[in-house]
C-alpha cells in the first residue's frame, strides 16, 4: 500500500477584487467601494509528486486548468540549476522543491508542463523554458 506524503502547509493572504468591485466611475477612477479583499490561500512545500493535485499530474480535456508558473534557481538557463518551481492554483500555491524532490518529482510534472489542457501563465519564460527543456526534456506548452 502506497503511503501519502503530507506536505507542510503555510498560509498567505492574496488580495483579490471583491465581487462588486468591477464598477468604476465615468472618469476611469475606481469608486471608493472598489477595494480588494484578502483571501487566505494555503502554501504547500512539495517534495513528492503525491503532494500535487491530481488535476495537475493527470491533465484532462474535461478538467482544463489555469495556473501561474515560475521557476527559481541558480543561473537559470541551459547550464543552470532549477531549485524551486512555483505553481499558483486558484485555491492554493505549491512550491515544488526540485533539489529535495529530485529528478523523479520534476519528471512527474512533465505531462502537466507539456499539456495544452493546462494554461500556464508565465512572465518572461525564456530562462524557465531553457532550464526545463535542457535538463528535464520538458517543452512548455
Steps between C-alpha positions, in 0.01 A plus 500: 500500500645836395534760769406860439758758594351794688633840414570775748230757444526874549256776415522836334253774422446588136311817408214418267244748366172487685209371290336844485821685411473476123331839473695821455399861461456657156836678539678165521576533871414220733204557725563516877338160554735341244723334757675169483425243764764268635451134428687243709681253277703201620863459393629144464868403490517206257775238514302207357257478206222368726482849655386658172135518388381214279362745243858626454670160485237353267396774254166444332281676246214464750693692770671789328707702743670841516806537724769756568846356437850619586841346561776603738854374494866572446592639157172383346591415143635199314777450758319617814336322790127493565428534874130585534202480264215722615148393403213735584156340484175691566476347848861422602866563431746212454875551535659199330843437655705373206809454717344280768243333271757438230461388143215260583280785626578726205434218251160444664417859404589445133149405374355815658773731373458367147120482507284735295219432751688699764549867421822623657512874575868594491683831498819498290528124462823490298724379785229279653449333163875454441567326831184290467593384151875452553499298821159338516403478131175688566362717227267758652171505313 
